Amino acid sequence: MYYLDLIPEVRMIYALISVITFIISITDCIRILSSFNEKSPVVVPAFSAAVNAVLYNSFTYGIDVRAGFPPAIPWAPLFECFIRMPAAAYGMLVLGTLVISSISYVVTSNKINSKITLRSIRDGFNTIDTGVLMYKNGGFILLANTIMQHISQDITGKRVTNGEIFKEIIFTPDNHIVLSDGTVYLIKENILNINSEQINELTAVNVTTQTNLRKEVKLLEDRKEAFNKRLSDYSQKVDEVTIKKEILDTKIDVHEALGNILLLTKSYLKGEKNAPDKESLKSMWHKAIMFKEAISEKKEDQLAKSLYDAAYVCGIKLRIEGELPPKESTQIRKILSTASREAIINASRHALADRMTLKITYADGLVSFAFTNNGKAAGKITEGGGLSSLRQLVNSNGGTMEIITSPRFSIIITVPEKVS
């Protein structure tokens, strides 16, 4: 049986396979010619494309022959040879060229993927997540990858056509641009010298995540600052309420003592047997009056009490040398309170100390707080969250903080006495 004796459906399938093979071969030829310098591999797909072109034309020639029309195409003897081929040989030729073309296409793909070519360089720039634009002096575009074109479309509504004009458009004081979808890019400029020619390069790095994280950190810092302020106000109010309560309790005690003295005075005036003598009664009145005046003029400083209590809770006996800052110096007292807490915690937790000394000195408009303990000697100190926050607080108020590890661990803080 010859090819021409096959039923039309089978010949149609062979023709369709020939068309598919021809398309694969032509595509393979184009890829080889555009990707490689050596042209020898193009022979196989080119030969396959030529054979399948002949096979398809043999199909149309066979239709004319079966219908009894005179041949209307050139090279009729060639097509006559094909349509008179045995059906099995024709089928093997069609399927064989399909297999050969497919193998050649796969080989070409693997070679393209494993070799650096102009196409692979272009595809590589288009797949990275950074925008890249290269242009010559004057603005002539050498390369603009997909992301940079997307940025240009979003900002200007059109593709990049001039590098220098585009640079003037996208550069901002902080070198950040925000697209309509909220994406943030950091723009950087580099100057390259290639073959003694200056090439200008613009890169756009996606920093959306970092920008959002900075905003979240700023929000958290603002919340922390507001919380610390509320906590400071609350602590101050607690101190005021505590002082007022203690003064009230003391006044009650004074009033009770005055009442007892009045009763004793009444007994003395009546000449009762158990009444105190004149000198004793006079001494009682003197002490009561002096105590009342002292209470009315002086209020107890709760800062010292809070420091002693904090040390006691941590198992440390605290000794304070020198005078505490006046209550009007709220910021200095805050620094002292924060530093004392950190020094007490470190002495108890790391140095295993049971005694601590806080020495307060005033000189040349500066106030110094020196903390020392009797714990074990410390090695290299790595400032963690507590010490770092303390140093930041001291520095922000124009002070200095020094950490001494030998012969004993000490923290020395010096701040201006007039800090408010």
C-alpha positions as CSV (number, residue, x, y, z in Angstrom):
1,M,0.0,0.0,0.0
2,Y,1.3,3.4,-1.0
3,Y,0.8,6.7,0.7
4,L,-1.7,7.8,-1.9
5,D,-3.8,4.7,-1.1
6,L,-4.3,5.8,2.5
7,I,-7.7,7.1,3.6
8,P,-8.0,10.9,3.7
9,E,-8.2,11.0,7.5
10,V,-4.8,9.3,7.9
11,R,-3.2,11.5,5.3
12,M,-4.7,14.5,7.1
13,I,-3.1,13.3,10.4
14,Y,0.3,13.0,8.6
15,A,-0.1,16.5,7.2
16,L,-0.9,17.9,10.7
17,I,2.2,16.2,12.1
18,S,4.3,17.7,9.3
19,V,3.0,21.2,10.1
20,I,3.8,20.7,13.8
21,T,7.2,19.4,13.1
22,F,7.9,22.3,10.6
23,I,6.9,24.9,13.3
24,I,9.2,23.2,15.9
25,S,12.1,23.1,13.5
26,I,11.7,26.7,12.4
27,T,11.5,27.9,16.0
28,D,14.6,25.8,16.8
29,C,16.5,27.4,13.9
30,I,15.6,30.9,15.1
31,R,16.7,30.2,18.7
32,I,20.0,28.7,17.5
33,L,20.7,31.6,15.1
34,S,19.9,34.2,17.8
35,S,21.7,32.5,20.7
36,F,24.9,31.0,19.4
37,N,27.9,32.1,17.3
38,E,28.5,28.6,15.9
39,K,25.9,27.8,13.2
40,S,26.5,24.1,12.7
41,P,23.7,22.9,15.0
42,V,21.2,24.6,12.8
43,V,21.6,22.0,10.1
44,V,19.4,19.4,11.8
45,P,16.3,21.5,12.4
46,A,16.8,23.2,9.0
47,F,16.8,19.8,7.2
48,S,13.8,18.7,9.2
49,A,11.9,21.9,8.4
50,A,12.7,21.4,4.6
51,V,11.6,17.7,4.7
52,N,8.3,18.5,6.4
53,A,7.6,21.4,4.0
54,V,7.9,18.9,1.2
55,L,5.8,16.4,3.1
56,Y,3.0,18.9,3.6
57,N,3.1,20.0,-0.1
58,S,3.0,16.3,-1.0
59,F,-0.2,16.1,0.9
60,T,-1.8,19.0,-1.1
61,Y,-0.3,17.5,-4.3
62,G,-1.9,14.2,-3.5
63,I,-5.3,15.8,-3.1
64,D,-5.0,17.2,-6.6
65,V,-3.9,13.9,-8.0
66,R,-6.8,12.0,-6.3
67,A,-9.3,14.6,-7.6
68,G,-7.9,14.4,-11.2
69,F,-6.7,18.0,-11.4
70,P,-3.6,18.8,-13.2
71,P,-0.6,19.5,-10.9
72,A,-0.5,23.3,-10.2
73,I,2.7,23.4,-8.1
74,P,6.3,23.3,-9.3
75,W,8.6,20.4,-8.5
76,A,5.9,18.0,-9.3
77,P,8.3,15.0,-9.9
78,L,9.7,15.4,-6.4
79,F,6.2,15.3,-4.8
80,E,5.3,12.4,-7.1
81,C,8.1,10.4,-5.5
82,F,6.7,11.1,-2.0
83,I,3.1,10.2,-2.7
84,R,4.2,7.0,-4.4
85,M,6.2,5.9,-1.3
86,P,5.0,2.9,0.7
87,A,2.6,4.0,3.4
88,A,4.8,2.5,6.2
89,A,7.9,4.4,4.9
90,Y,6.0,7.6,4.6
91,G,4.7,7.2,8.2
92,M,8.2,6.5,9.5
93,L,9.5,9.6,7.7
94,V,6.8,11.8,9.3
95,L,7.2,10.4,12.8
96,G,11.0,10.2,12.5
97,T,11.4,13.9,11.6
98,L,9.0,14.8,14.5
99,V,11.2,12.8,17.0
100,I,14.4,14.3,15.6
101,S,13.0,17.9,15.7
102,S,11.8,17.4,19.3
103,I,15.2,16.1,20.4
104,S,17.0,19.0,18.7
105,Y,14.6,21.5,20.4
106,V,15.3,20.0,23.8
107,V,19.1,19.9,23.2
108,T,18.9,23.6,22.1
109,S,16.9,24.5,25.2
110,N,19.4,22.8,27.5
111,K,22.3,24.5,25.8
112,I,20.7,27.9,26.0
113,N,19.9,27.4,29.8
114,S,23.5,26.3,30.5
115,K,25.3,29.0,28.5
116,I,25.6,32.7,29.1
117,T,24.2,34.4,26.0
118,L,22.7,37.8,25.3
119,R,19.3,36.2,25.7
120,S,20.2,34.7,29.1
121,I,21.6,38.0,30.3
122,R,18.4,39.8,29.3
123,D,16.2,37.1,30.9
124,G,18.4,37.2,34.0
125,F,17.9,41.0,34.4
126,N,14.2,40.5,33.9
127,T,13.8,37.9,36.6
128,I,15.7,39.6,39.5
129,D,13.6,41.5,42.0
130,T,15.6,44.7,41.6
131,G,15.0,47.3,38.9
132,V,18.0,48.0,36.6
133,L,18.4,50.8,34.1
134,M,21.7,51.4,32.1
135,Y,22.1,54.3,29.8
136,K,24.8,56.4,28.1
137,N,25.5,60.0,28.6
138,G,22.7,61.8,26.8
139,G,20.1,59.3,28.0
140,F,20.4,56.5,25.3
141,I,18.9,53.4,26.9
142,L,21.2,50.3,26.9
143,L,19.1,48.1,29.2
144,A,15.9,48.5,31.2
145,N,14.6,45.4,32.9
146,T,10.9,44.6,33.6
147,I,10.8,46.1,37.1
148,M,12.3,49.4,36.0
149,Q,9.8,49.5,33.1
150,H,7.0,48.8,35.6
151,I,8.2,51.7,37.8
152,S,8.3,54.0,34.8
153,Q,4.8,53.0,33.8
154,D,3.5,53.6,37.3
155,I,5.1,57.0,37.7
156,T,5.1,58.5,34.2
157,G,2.5,56.4,32.5
158,K,4.9,55.2,29.7
159,R,8.0,53.2,29.2
160,V,11.6,54.5,29.8
161,T,12.8,56.3,26.7
162,N,15.5,58.6,28.1
163,G,17.7,57.7,31.0
164,E,18.6,61.2,32.1
165,I,15.0,62.5,32.0
166,F,13.9,59.4,33.9
167,K,16.6,59.9,36.6
168,E,15.4,63.5,37.2
169,I,11.8,62.3,37.6
170,I,12.4,59.5,40.1
171,F,15.2,61.0,42.3
172,T,13.9,62.4,45.6
173,P,15.7,63.9,48.7
174,D,15.6,60.6,50.5
175,N,16.0,58.5,47.3
176,H,12.8,56.6,48.1
177,I,9.8,56.4,45.7
178,V,6.4,55.0,46.5
179,L,4.3,53.4,43.8
180,S,0.5,53.5,43.6
181,D,0.2,50.0,45.1
182,G,2.3,51.1,48.2
183,T,5.5,49.4,47.1
184,V,8.6,51.4,48.2
185,Y,11.8,51.4,46.2
186,L,15.3,52.7,47.1
187,I,16.9,54.4,44.1
188,K,20.8,54.2,43.8
189,E,23.1,55.5,41.1
190,N,26.4,54.0,39.9
191,I,28.8,55.1,37.3
192,L,30.5,52.2,35.3
193,N,33.5,52.5,33.0
194,I,33.2,49.8,30.3
195,N,35.8,49.9,27.4
196,S,36.7,53.5,28.4
197,E,33.1,54.5,28.0
198,Q,31.0,55.9,30.9
199,I,27.8,53.9,31.5
200,N,25.2,55.2,34.0
201,E,23.3,52.7,36.1
202,L,20.2,53.2,38.2
203,T,19.0,50.4,40.5
204,A,15.7,50.2,42.4
205,V,15.7,48.0,45.4
206,N,12.4,46.9,47.0
207,V,12.5,48.1,50.6
208,T,8.8,47.9,51.3
209,T,9.2,45.4,54.1
210,Q,12.0,47.4,55.8
211,T,9.9,50.6,55.5
212,N,6.9,49.0,57.1
213,L,9.0,47.6,59.9
214,R,10.5,51.0,60.6
215,K,7.0,52.4,60.8
216,E,5.9,49.7,63.2
217,V,9.0,50.3,65.3
218,K,8.3,54.1,65.4
219,L,4.7,53.4,66.4
220,L,5.8,51.0,69.2
221,E,8.4,53.6,70.4
222,D,5.7,56.3,70.5
223,R,3.4,54.0,72.4
224,K,6.3,53.1,74.8
225,E,7.1,56.8,75.3
226,A,3.4,57.6,76.0
227,F,3.2,54.6,78.4
228,N,6.4,55.7,80.2
229,K,5.0,59.2,80.6
230,R,1.8,57.8,82.1
231,L,3.7,55.5,84.3
232,S,5.9,58.4,85.5
233,D,2.9,60.6,86.2
234,Y,1.2,57.7,88.0
235,S,4.4,57.1,90.1
236,Q,4.6,60.7,91.0
237,K,0.9,60.8,92.1
238,V,1.5,57.7,94.2
239,D,4.4,59.4,95.9
240,E,2.3,62.4,96.6
241,V,-0.6,60.4,97.9
242,T,1.7,58.3,100.1
243,I,3.4,61.4,101.5
244,K,0.1,63.1,102.2
245,K,-1.2,59.9,103.9
246,E,1.9,59.6,106.1
247,I,1.7,63.3,107.0
248,L,-2.0,62.9,107.9
249,D,-1.1,59.9,110.1
250,T,1.6,61.8,111.8
251,K,-0.7,64.7,112.4
252,I,-3.2,62.4,114.0
253,D,-0.4,61.0,116.2
254,V,0.6,64.6,117.1
255,H,-3.0,65.5,118.0
256,E,-3.3,62.5,120.2
257,A,-0.1,63.4,121.9
258,L,-1.3,66.9,122.5
259,G,-4.5,65.6,123.9
260,N,-2.6,63.4,126.4
261,I,-0.4,66.4,127.3
262,L,-3.6,68.5,127.9
263,L,-4.9,65.9,130.2
264,L,-1.7,65.8,132.1
265,T,-1.6,69.6,132.3
266,K,-5.1,69.6,133.7
267,S,-4.1,67.0,136.3
268,Y,-1.0,69.2,137.2
269,L,-3.2,72.3,137.6
270,K,-5.6,70.5,139.8
271,G,-2.7,69.3,141.9
272,E,-3.6,65.6,141.5
273,K,-1.2,63.1,143.1
274,N,-0.3,61.3,139.8
275,A,0.3,64.5,137.8
276,P,3.8,65.1,136.4
277,D,6.1,67.7,137.8
278,K,6.5,71.1,136.2
279,E,9.8,70.4,134.4
280,S,8.6,67.2,132.9
281,L,5.4,68.8,131.7
282,K,7.4,71.7,130.2
283,S,9.6,69.2,128.4
284,M,6.6,67.4,127.0
285,W,5.1,70.6,125.6
286,H,8.4,71.6,124.1
287,K,8.9,68.3,122.2
288,A,5.3,68.2,121.0
289,I,5.5,71.8,119.6
290,M,8.9,71.1,117.9
291,F,7.6,67.9,116.3
292,K,4.4,69.6,115.0
293,E,6.5,72.3,113.4
294,A,8.9,69.8,111.8
295,I,5.9,67.9,110.3
296,S,4.4,71.0,108.9
297,E,7.6,72.2,107.3
298,K,9.2,69.0,106.0
299,K,7.8,66.1,104.0
300,E,9.5,62.8,103.8
301,D,11.3,62.0,100.5
302,Q,9.9,58.7,99.2
303,L,12.7,58.2,96.6
304,A,15.1,57.0,99.3
305,K,12.4,54.7,100.8
306,S,11.7,53.2,97.3
307,L,15.5,52.6,96.8
308,Y,15.9,50.9,100.2
309,D,12.8,48.8,99.5
310,A,14.0,47.7,96.1
311,A,17.4,46.7,97.5
312,Y,15.7,44.8,100.3
313,V,13.5,42.8,98.0
314,C,16.7,41.7,96.0
315,G,18.5,40.7,99.2
316,I,20.9,43.6,99.2
317,K,21.6,46.1,102.0
318,L,21.9,49.5,100.5
319,R,23.9,52.4,101.9
320,I,23.4,55.9,100.5
321,E,26.1,58.5,100.9
322,G,25.3,62.1,100.1
323,E,22.1,64.0,99.6
324,L,19.4,62.9,97.1
325,P,18.6,65.4,94.3
326,P,15.8,67.8,95.3
327,K,12.2,67.0,94.3
328,E,12.2,69.7,91.7
329,S,14.9,67.9,89.7
330,T,12.4,65.3,88.4
331,Q,14.6,64.2,85.4
332,I,17.7,63.7,87.6
333,R,15.6,61.7,90.1
334,K,14.3,59.6,87.2
335,I,17.8,58.9,86.1
336,L,18.8,58.0,89.6
337,S,15.8,55.7,90.1
338,T,16.4,53.9,86.7
339,A,20.2,53.5,87.4
340,S,19.6,52.2,91.0
341,R,17.1,49.6,89.7
342,E,19.5,48.4,87.1
343,A,22.5,48.4,89.5
344,I,20.6,46.5,92.1
345,I,19.3,43.9,89.7
346,N,22.7,43.3,88.1
347,A,24.4,43.1,91.6
348,S,21.9,40.5,92.8
349,R,21.6,38.5,89.6
350,H,25.1,38.5,88.2
351,A,27.5,39.5,90.9
352,L,25.7,37.7,93.7
353,A,26.3,40.7,96.0
354,D,24.5,41.4,99.3
355,R,25.8,45.0,99.9
356,M,25.7,48.0,97.7
357,T,26.9,51.6,98.1
358,L,25.4,54.6,96.3
359,K,27.6,57.7,96.6
360,I,26.1,61.0,95.5
361,T,28.4,64.0,94.9
362,Y,27.9,67.5,93.5
363,A,30.6,69.5,91.9
364,D,31.0,72.2,89.2
365,G,27.3,72.1,88.3
366,L,27.3,68.3,87.9
367,V,25.8,65.5,90.0
368,S,27.4,62.0,90.0
369,F,26.0,58.7,91.1
370,A,28.5,56.0,91.8
371,F,27.2,52.4,92.4
372,T,29.6,49.8,93.9
373,N,28.9,46.3,95.3
374,N,30.7,43.6,97.2
375,G,29.9,40.9,94.6
376,K,32.3,38.8,92.5
377,A,34.5,40.5,89.9
378,A,32.9,40.8,86.5
379,G,34.6,39.8,83.2
380,K,33.8,41.4,79.9
381,I,30.5,43.3,80.1
382,T,28.0,43.1,77.2
383,E,25.4,45.9,77.6
384,G,22.0,44.3,77.2
385,G,18.6,46.0,77.1
386,G,18.7,47.4,80.6
387,L,22.2,49.0,80.5
388,S,21.7,50.1,76.9
389,S,18.4,51.9,77.8
390,L,20.1,53.5,80.8
391,R,23.0,54.7,78.7
392,Q,20.6,56.1,76.2
393,L,18.6,57.9,78.9
394,V,21.8,59.4,80.4
395,N,23.2,60.5,77.0
396,S,19.9,62.1,76.0
397,N,20.2,64.3,79.1
398,G,23.7,65.4,78.3
399,G,25.4,63.0,80.8
400,T,28.0,60.2,80.7
401,M,28.0,56.7,81.9
402,E,31.1,54.7,82.8
403,I,31.2,51.0,83.6
404,I,34.2,49.7,85.6
405,T,34.8,46.0,86.0
406,S,38.0,45.9,88.1
407,P,38.8,45.6,91.0
408,R,35.0,45.8,91.6
409,F,32.1,46.3,89.3
410,S,31.0,50.0,89.4
411,I,28.6,52.2,87.5
412,I,29.4,55.9,87.5
413,I,26.8,58.3,86.0
414,T,27.4,62.0,85.7
415,V,24.7,64.5,84.5
416,P,24.2,68.3,84.6
417,E,22.7,69.4,87.9
418,K,20.3,71.7,86.0
419,V,18.6,69.0,83.9
420,S,14.9,69.5,84.2
